[in-house]
Amino acid sequence: MSEKVRTRFAPSPTGRMHVGNLRTALYAWLIARHAKGEFILRIEDTDQERYVEGAVDIIYRTLKETGLNWDEGPDIGGDFGPYVQSERQEKGIYLEYAKKLIEKGEAYYCFCTKERLEGLKRTVEGKEIMTYDKHCLHLSKEEIEEKLKEGVPYVIRQNNPTSGTTTFTDILYGDITVENAELDDMVLIKSDGYPTYNFANVVDDHLMGITHVVRGNEYLSSSPKYTRLYQAFGWEEPKYVHCPLITDMNHEKLSKRSGASSFEDLIEQGFLTDTVVNFVALLGWSPEGENEIMSLPELVEKFDFNRINKSPAVFDMTKLSWMNGEYIKKLPVDRFYELAEPYLREAVKSDIDLKKVAVMVQTRIERFTDIAGLTDFMDQVPSYDVSLYSHKKMKTDPDNSLSLLKEVLPVLSGQQDYSNDALFESLSAFAKEHEYKTGFVMWPIRTALSGKPTTPAGATELLELFGKEESLKRIKAAIEKLEKEK
């Protein structure tokens, strides 16, 4: 590749970063990094009505947390700044280029009132659309100058041909041709002087030397208008990569209702950042081979945008949860504890060793929010039915469990060393002496300590965790419960 690859991520500061926007940023970043090119961050804040205070900080924070570092941007500068569209607007860049198109006959002033534009609306297949009729294209130079002098509000429109065709090329979709008659004369500069999204995109991408544009395939229908603008200026178009739609499991567009619409939503639900990045990379792209768990450096090495799929990508929460569990299992113990500690402190209020709890749950959770469900017996035994003592494989039931607990109570009362190994040795010796299978001894103890059908650790580990006093208290309570319900 002769030219240096330059990609950009140009989000609008409208709130949390949607999963689709994160994928756009990730793919653009991977294309640049794979080709040892440059990745540019540009803030598109020209839509003042949708601007959300603090959203720019969310963009910075999300990109930094996901490892998507940029080479040029508002905070670090570069040779093609400013990198915020409102600042570029203040410098008059967009109006300057719109006027160049007017001079070439490729754009024109439009002074039509809202009332007149309303009158052009028509309903097609149940949808209300408005196609501009080029009314103001035919104004004389004198009429235009007079209206400008009088301060009549105006927009600047693109002057698209009404005959012939326009063809643009997408790396995934190939050549796409549309009839020019279908192209409306879209607004380039709005009445407030700000550029429209489409126009600012074209001007900025050209001036910043962007070689590859990554965006969602909802922009496919707008692409001929982009092509017309590039042709009108006489500029070379960048290469387009239009990514597939992301849907939920019901094959509907991913929305806030699905609970997985933004990066922050997923982090709050207990997913790791590395998992989210890995998973989002696979929403429409697949590497060669079967391995799907990849670090960011591995993604850089393997990413080939030609392998992006055109079919809609399904956001499978079950797969994301599984993948997160795999990432969690591989975390160093100290790192896992660091991440899990807030969830552990929220779930367990009693004075027990949370680091021990962390070791117990690490291989048993898929997301950090699972911790509460695995530890809800640690502060106190929940209400439970004595049928929990019945286990066919262990050959236990409420009656023989009661007898077992009464037999083992003196052993545990006399036990001084409450470490897991020492407890296991003592209880194994007890089982051997009474010709019990180990499971026959451990199941009632574990049930008495937890009141749960499953726990993140076995009987002796729980005994060690709770310590002698609390363990004996729970076993005595279990004996009372079994006697009462006998």
C-alpha positions as CSV (number, residue, x, y, z in Angstrom):
1,M,0.0,0.0,0.0
2,S,1.8,3.1,-1.2
3,E,-0.2,5.8,0.6
4,K,-0.1,6.0,4.4
5,V,-3.4,4.7,5.8
6,R,-5.2,7.4,7.8
7,T,-8.6,6.5,9.5
8,R,-10.7,8.6,11.8
9,F,-13.4,8.2,14.4
10,A,-15.7,11.2,14.4
11,P,-18.4,10.8,17.1
12,S,-21.1,13.2,18.0
13,P,-21.1,14.1,21.8
14,T,-24.7,12.9,22.4
15,G,-24.3,10.7,25.4
16,R,-22.9,7.2,26.2
17,M,-21.0,5.5,23.4
18,H,-23.3,3.1,21.6
19,V,-21.9,-0.4,20.8
20,G,-22.2,0.4,17.1
21,N,-20.1,3.5,17.5
22,L,-17.5,1.6,19.6
23,R,-17.3,-1.0,16.8
24,T,-16.8,1.8,14.2
25,A,-14.0,3.3,16.3
26,L,-12.4,-0.2,16.8
27,Y,-12.5,-1.2,13.1
28,A,-11.1,2.2,12.1
29,W,-8.4,1.9,14.7
30,L,-7.6,-1.7,13.7
31,I,-7.3,-0.8,10.0
32,A,-4.9,2.0,10.9
33,R,-2.8,0.0,13.3
34,H,-2.7,-3.1,11.1
35,A,-1.3,-1.0,8.3
36,K,1.0,0.9,10.6
37,G,-1.0,4.0,9.7
38,E,-2.6,6.8,11.7
39,F,-5.8,7.1,13.7
40,I,-7.5,10.5,14.1
41,L,-10.1,11.5,16.7
42,R,-12.5,14.3,15.5
43,I,-15.4,15.6,17.5
44,E,-18.5,16.3,15.4
45,D,-20.5,18.8,17.5
46,T,-22.2,20.8,14.8
47,D,-25.6,19.4,15.7
48,Q,-26.1,21.7,18.7
49,E,-29.6,20.4,19.5
50,R,-28.3,16.9,20.3
51,Y,-25.2,18.0,22.2
52,V,-25.0,16.6,25.7
53,E,-22.9,18.2,28.4
54,G,-20.1,15.9,29.5
55,A,-20.4,13.6,26.4
56,V,-17.0,14.6,25.1
57,D,-15.4,13.3,28.3
58,I,-17.3,10.1,27.8
59,I,-15.7,9.7,24.3
60,Y,-12.2,10.3,25.7
61,R,-12.7,8.0,28.6
62,T,-14.2,5.1,26.6
63,L,-11.4,5.2,24.0
64,K,-8.7,5.3,26.6
65,E,-10.3,2.5,28.6
66,T,-10.5,0.3,25.5
67,G,-7.0,1.1,24.5
68,L,-7.9,2.9,21.2
69,N,-5.2,5.6,21.4
70,W,-5.2,8.3,18.8
71,D,-2.4,10.0,16.9
72,E,-4.2,13.3,16.3
73,G,-7.1,14.9,18.1
74,P,-8.5,17.8,20.0
75,D,-6.5,17.1,23.1
76,I,-3.1,16.4,21.5
77,G,-3.4,18.5,18.3
78,G,-1.9,17.6,14.9
79,D,-1.1,19.1,11.5
80,F,-4.8,19.2,10.4
81,G,-6.6,20.9,13.3
82,P,-8.8,22.1,14.8
83,Y,-10.2,18.6,15.5
84,V,-13.5,19.9,16.8
85,Q,-16.1,20.8,14.2
86,S,-17.5,23.8,16.0
87,E,-14.0,25.2,16.2
88,R,-13.6,24.6,12.5
89,Q,-16.9,26.3,12.0
90,E,-15.7,29.4,13.8
91,K,-12.7,29.5,11.4
92,G,-15.2,29.6,8.5
93,I,-13.9,26.5,6.9
94,Y,-17.3,25.0,5.9
95,L,-18.7,28.2,4.5
96,E,-15.5,28.8,2.5
97,Y,-15.8,25.4,0.8
98,A,-19.6,25.7,0.3
99,K,-19.0,29.0,-1.5
100,K,-16.4,27.3,-3.7
101,L,-19.1,24.9,-4.8
102,I,-21.4,27.9,-5.5
103,E,-18.8,29.4,-7.7
104,K,-18.5,26.1,-9.7
105,G,-22.3,25.8,-10.0
106,E,-22.3,22.7,-7.8
107,A,-24.2,24.4,-5.0
108,Y,-26.6,27.4,-4.6
109,Y,-28.3,29.6,-2.0
110,C,-31.8,28.7,-1.1
111,F,-34.1,31.3,0.6
112,C,-37.3,29.2,0.7
113,T,-39.4,29.6,3.8
114,K,-40.5,26.7,6.0
115,E,-44.0,27.2,4.7
116,R,-42.9,26.7,1.1
117,L,-40.9,23.6,2.0
118,E,-43.8,22.2,3.8
119,G,-45.8,22.5,0.7
120,L,-43.3,20.3,-1.2
121,K,-43.9,17.3,1.1
122,R,-45.6,14.2,-0.2
123,T,-46.5,10.8,1.1
124,V,-44.9,7.8,-0.5
125,E,-45.7,4.3,0.8
126,G,-46.9,5.8,4.1
127,K,-43.8,7.9,4.6
128,E,-43.7,11.7,4.3
129,I,-40.8,12.9,2.2
130,M,-39.7,16.2,0.8
131,T,-37.8,16.5,-2.5
132,Y,-36.6,20.0,-3.2
133,D,-37.7,21.4,-6.6
134,K,-34.5,23.5,-7.3
135,H,-36.7,26.7,-7.1
136,C,-33.9,28.9,-5.8
137,L,-31.4,27.5,-8.3
138,H,-32.9,29.8,-10.9
139,L,-32.6,33.1,-9.0
140,S,-30.5,35.7,-10.7
141,K,-27.2,36.9,-9.3
142,E,-28.9,40.3,-8.6
143,E,-31.8,38.6,-6.7
144,I,-29.4,36.6,-4.6
145,E,-27.2,39.6,-3.7
146,E,-30.3,41.6,-2.8
147,K,-31.6,38.9,-0.5
148,L,-28.2,38.4,1.2
149,K,-28.0,42.2,1.7
150,E,-31.5,42.3,3.3
151,G,-30.5,39.5,5.6
152,V,-33.0,37.0,4.4
153,P,-32.4,33.6,6.1
154,Y,-30.9,31.0,3.7
155,V,-29.3,27.6,3.4
156,I,-26.8,26.4,0.9
157,R,-27.9,23.4,-1.1
158,Q,-26.0,20.9,-3.2
159,N,-26.8,21.1,-6.9
160,N,-27.3,17.4,-8.0
161,P,-28.0,16.5,-11.6
162,T,-31.4,15.2,-12.4
163,S,-30.3,12.8,-15.1
164,G,-27.7,10.1,-15.5
165,T,-26.3,8.0,-12.7
166,T,-23.7,8.1,-9.8
167,T,-21.6,5.2,-8.8
168,F,-19.6,4.8,-5.6
169,T,-17.5,1.9,-4.5
170,D,-17.5,0.1,-1.1
171,I,-14.9,-2.4,-0.1
172,L,-17.6,-4.9,1.0
173,Y,-20.4,-4.1,-1.3
174,G,-18.5,-3.3,-4.5
175,D,-19.9,-0.8,-7.0
176,I,-23.3,0.7,-6.2
177,T,-25.0,2.8,-8.8
178,V,-28.0,5.1,-8.3
179,E,-30.1,7.2,-10.6
180,N,-29.3,10.9,-10.1
181,A,-33.0,11.7,-10.2
182,E,-33.2,10.0,-6.8
183,L,-30.7,12.4,-5.3
184,D,-32.2,15.3,-3.4
185,D,-30.4,18.7,-3.3
186,M,-29.3,18.2,0.3
187,V,-28.5,21.1,2.5
188,L,-24.8,21.8,3.0
189,I,-24.9,24.8,5.2
190,K,-27.9,25.3,7.6
191,S,-29.7,28.5,8.3
192,D,-27.7,28.9,11.6
193,G,-24.5,28.8,9.6
194,Y,-23.5,25.4,10.7
195,P,-22.7,22.6,8.2
196,T,-24.8,19.5,7.9
197,Y,-23.2,16.3,9.1
198,N,-22.7,15.0,5.5
199,F,-21.0,18.1,4.2
200,A,-18.7,18.6,7.2
201,N,-17.7,14.9,6.9
202,V,-16.6,15.3,3.3
203,V,-14.7,18.5,3.8
204,D,-13.0,17.4,7.0
205,D,-12.1,13.9,5.7
206,H,-10.5,15.4,2.6
207,L,-8.6,18.2,4.5
208,M,-7.4,15.6,7.0
209,G,-6.2,13.2,4.4
210,I,-8.5,10.3,5.5
211,T,-7.9,7.3,3.3
212,H,-10.4,4.9,4.7
213,V,-13.9,5.7,6.1
214,V,-15.6,3.2,8.4
215,R,-19.3,3.7,9.1
216,G,-22.5,1.8,9.5
217,N,-24.3,0.5,6.5
218,E,-27.2,2.8,7.3
219,Y,-25.1,5.4,5.5
220,L,-25.1,3.4,2.2
221,S,-28.1,5.4,1.0
222,S,-26.2,8.7,1.7
223,S,-23.0,7.6,0.0
224,P,-24.0,8.8,-3.6
225,K,-24.4,12.3,-2.2
226,Y,-20.9,12.1,-0.7
227,T,-19.6,10.9,-4.0
228,R,-21.3,13.8,-5.8
229,L,-19.6,16.2,-3.4
230,Y,-16.1,14.7,-4.0
231,Q,-16.7,14.9,-7.7
232,A,-17.9,18.4,-7.4
233,F,-14.7,19.5,-5.6
234,G,-12.5,17.3,-7.9
235,W,-11.2,15.4,-4.9
236,E,-10.3,11.7,-4.6
237,E,-12.7,9.7,-2.6
238,P,-11.5,7.6,0.4
239,K,-12.2,3.9,0.5
240,Y,-15.5,3.1,2.2
241,V,-16.1,0.2,4.6
242,H,-19.8,0.1,5.5
243,C,-20.3,-2.3,8.5
244,P,-23.4,-4.5,9.0
245,L,-26.3,-3.6,11.3
246,I,-26.0,-4.9,14.9
247,T,-29.3,-6.5,16.1
248,D,-30.5,-8.0,19.3
249,M,-31.5,-11.7,19.6
250,N,-34.9,-10.8,18.2
251,H,-33.2,-9.5,15.1
252,E,-34.3,-5.9,15.9
253,K,-31.9,-3.0,16.0
254,L,-29.9,-2.9,19.2
255,S,-31.5,-0.4,21.5
256,K,-31.4,0.8,25.1
257,R,-34.2,-1.6,25.9
258,S,-31.9,-4.5,25.3
259,G,-29.7,-3.4,28.1
260,A,-26.6,-3.6,25.9
261,S,-26.7,-0.5,23.8
262,S,-23.6,1.2,25.2
263,F,-20.1,0.4,26.4
264,E,-20.9,1.8,29.9
265,D,-24.0,-0.3,30.1
266,L,-21.9,-3.4,29.6
267,I,-19.2,-2.4,32.1
268,E,-22.0,-1.7,34.7
269,Q,-23.4,-5.2,34.1
270,G,-20.1,-6.7,35.2
271,F,-18.3,-7.3,31.9
272,L,-14.5,-6.7,31.5
273,T,-13.3,-4.0,29.1
274,D,-11.1,-6.6,27.3
275,T,-14.0,-8.9,26.8
276,V,-16.2,-6.1,25.4
277,V,-13.5,-5.1,22.9
278,N,-12.9,-8.7,21.8
279,F,-16.6,-9.3,21.5
280,V,-17.4,-6.1,19.6
281,A,-14.6,-6.9,17.1
282,L,-16.5,-10.1,16.2
283,L,-19.8,-8.3,15.5
284,G,-19.5,-8.6,11.8
285,W,-15.9,-9.7,11.4
286,S,-14.3,-13.1,11.9
287,P,-10.6,-14.0,11.9
288,E,-9.1,-17.0,10.1
289,G,-9.2,-20.1,12.2
290,E,-11.5,-21.0,15.1
291,N,-10.0,-19.1,18.0
292,E,-12.2,-16.1,18.9
293,I,-10.5,-15.0,22.1
294,M,-8.0,-12.3,21.2
295,S,-6.2,-9.5,22.9
296,L,-6.0,-6.1,21.3
297,P,-2.5,-6.7,19.9
298,E,-3.7,-10.0,18.4
299,L,-6.7,-8.2,16.8
300,V,-4.3,-5.7,15.3
301,E,-2.2,-8.5,13.8
302,K,-5.2,-10.5,12.4
303,F,-7.6,-7.8,11.4
304,D,-8.4,-7.9,7.7
305,F,-11.3,-5.6,6.8
306,N,-12.1,-7.7,3.7
307,R,-13.4,-10.4,6.1
308,I,-16.1,-8.1,7.4
309,N,-19.5,-9.7,6.8
310,K,-22.4,-7.9,5.1
311,S,-25.1,-9.8,7.1
312,P,-26.5,-8.3,10.3
313,A,-24.5,-9.1,13.4
314,V,-26.4,-10.5,16.3
315,F,-25.5,-9.2,19.8
316,D,-25.6,-12.6,21.6
317,M,-25.5,-11.8,25.3
318,T,-25.0,-15.6,26.1
319,K,-21.9,-15.6,24.1
320,L,-20.6,-12.4,25.6
321,S,-21.2,-13.8,29.1
322,W,-19.3,-17.0,28.2
323,M,-16.4,-15.0,26.8
324,N,-16.3,-12.8,29.8
325,G,-16.1,-15.9,32.1
326,E,-13.1,-17.1,30.1
327,Y,-11.4,-13.8,30.5
328,I,-12.2,-13.7,34.2
329,K,-10.7,-17.2,34.7
330,K,-7.4,-16.1,33.1
331,L,-7.0,-13.0,35.3
332,P,-4.2,-13.1,37.9
333,V,-5.7,-13.5,41.4
334,D,-4.6,-10.1,42.6
335,R,-6.1,-8.4,39.5
336,F,-9.3,-10.3,39.8
337,Y,-9.6,-9.3,43.5
338,E,-8.9,-5.6,42.6
339,L,-11.8,-5.7,40.1
340,A,-14.1,-7.8,42.2
341,E,-13.6,-6.1,45.5
342,P,-16.4,-3.4,45.0
343,Y,-18.9,-6.2,44.2
344,L,-17.7,-8.4,47.1
345,R,-18.0,-5.5,49.6
346,E,-21.5,-4.8,48.3
347,A,-22.5,-8.4,48.6
348,V,-20.7,-9.5,51.9
349,K,-20.9,-7.2,54.9
350,S,-19.7,-9.7,57.6
351,D,-16.1,-9.8,58.8
352,I,-14.7,-12.6,56.6
353,D,-11.7,-12.7,54.3
354,L,-12.9,-11.3,51.0
355,K,-9.7,-12.4,49.2
356,K,-10.6,-16.0,50.1
357,V,-14.1,-15.4,48.7
358,A,-12.6,-14.0,45.6
359,V,-10.6,-17.2,45.0
360,M,-13.8,-19.2,45.5
361,V,-15.9,-17.3,43.0
362,Q,-13.3,-16.5,40.2
363,T,-13.8,-19.6,38.2
364,R,-17.6,-19.7,38.8
365,I,-18.8,-16.4,37.5
366,E,-19.3,-15.0,34.0
367,R,-19.7,-11.4,35.1
368,F,-19.0,-9.5,38.3
369,T,-22.6,-9.0,39.0
370,D,-22.9,-12.8,39.5
371,I,-20.9,-12.5,42.7
372,A,-24.0,-11.4,44.7
373,G,-25.9,-14.6,43.9
374,L,-23.0,-16.8,44.8
375,T,-22.3,-15.1,48.2
376,D,-25.8,-14.4,49.4
377,F,-25.4,-17.0,52.3
378,M,-22.2,-15.6,53.7
379,D,-23.7,-12.9,56.0
380,Q,-26.4,-15.3,57.2
381,V,-28.0,-18.6,56.2
382,P,-31.1,-18.0,54.0
383,S,-34.4,-19.7,54.7
384,Y,-34.3,-23.1,53.1
385,D,-36.2,-26.4,52.9
386,V,-34.7,-29.5,54.6
387,S,-35.1,-31.4,51.4
388,L,-31.8,-29.8,50.4
389,Y,-30.2,-32.4,52.6
390,S,-31.4,-35.1,50.2
391,H,-28.8,-36.1,47.6
392,K,-29.1,-39.4,45.8
393,K,-25.4,-39.7,44.8
394,M,-24.3,-38.9,48.4
395,K,-27.1,-41.1,49.8
396,T,-28.1,-38.4,52.2
397,D,-31.5,-37.3,53.5
398,P,-32.8,-35.1,56.3
399,D,-32.8,-38.0,58.8
400,N,-29.3,-39.3,58.3
401,S,-28.0,-35.7,57.8
402,L,-29.3,-34.9,61.3
403,S,-27.5,-37.9,62.8
404,L,-24.3,-37.1,60.9
405,L,-24.3,-33.4,62.0
406,K,-24.7,-34.5,65.6
407,E,-21.9,-37.0,65.3
408,V,-19.5,-34.6,63.6
409,L,-20.3,-31.6,65.9
410,P,-17.9,-32.8,68.7
411,V,-15.2,-33.3,66.1
412,L,-15.5,-29.8,64.8
413,S,-15.9,-28.4,68.3
414,G,-12.6,-30.0,69.3
415,Q,-10.8,-29.0,66.1
416,Q,-8.3,-26.2,66.8
417,D,-6.8,-25.8,63.4
418,Y,-9.5,-24.4,61.1
419,S,-7.4,-24.4,57.9
420,N,-8.9,-26.2,54.9
421,D,-6.2,-28.9,54.8
422,A,-6.5,-29.7,58.6
423,L,-10.3,-29.8,58.4
424,F,-10.3,-32.0,55.4
425,E,-7.8,-34.4,57.2
426,S,-9.9,-34.5,60.3
427,L,-13.2,-35.1,58.5
428,S,-11.7,-37.7,56.2
429,A,-10.4,-39.6,59.3
430,F,-13.9,-39.3,60.8
431,A,-15.5,-40.7,57.7
432,K,-13.0,-43.6,57.5
433,E,-13.5,-44.4,61.2
434,H,-17.3,-44.6,60.7
435,E,-17.1,-46.2,57.3
436,Y,-18.8,-43.2,55.6
437,K,-18.0,-42.0,52.1
438,T,-16.5,-38.5,52.2
439,G,-19.4,-37.0,50.3
440,F,-21.8,-38.4,52.9
441,V,-20.0,-36.3,55.5
442,M,-19.4,-33.2,53.5
443,W,-22.8,-32.7,51.9
444,P,-24.8,-32.1,55.2
445,I,-22.0,-29.9,56.5
446,R,-22.0,-27.7,53.4
447,T,-25.8,-27.5,53.4
448,A,-25.9,-26.5,57.1
449,L,-23.3,-23.8,56.5
450,S,-24.9,-22.3,53.4
451,G,-28.6,-23.3,53.1
452,K,-27.9,-23.5,49.3
453,P,-28.1,-26.3,46.7
454,T,-24.8,-25.0,45.2
455,T,-21.9,-23.0,46.7
456,P,-18.7,-21.6,45.3
457,A,-16.7,-23.9,47.6
458,G,-16.9,-27.2,49.5
459,A,-17.6,-27.9,53.1
460,T,-14.0,-27.6,54.5
461,E,-13.3,-24.4,52.5
462,L,-16.5,-22.8,54.0
463,L,-15.5,-24.0,57.5
464,E,-12.2,-22.2,57.1
465,L,-13.9,-19.1,55.7
466,F,-16.4,-18.8,58.5
467,G,-14.0,-19.8,61.2
468,K,-14.8,-22.0,64.2
469,E,-17.3,-19.9,66.1
470,E,-19.6,-19.0,63.1
471,S,-19.3,-22.5,61.7
472,L,-20.4,-24.2,64.9
473,K,-23.2,-21.7,65.3
474,R,-24.6,-22.6,61.8
475,I,-24.3,-26.3,62.3
476,K,-26.1,-26.1,65.7
477,A,-28.8,-24.1,64.0
478,A,-29.1,-26.7,61.3
479,I,-29.5,-29.5,63.9
480,E,-32.3,-27.5,65.6
481,K,-34.0,-27.0,62.2
482,L,-33.8,-30.7,61.3
483,E,-35.1,-31.7,64.7
484,K,-37.9,-29.3,64.5
485,E,-39.0,-30.4,61.0
486,K,-38.5,-34.1,61.7
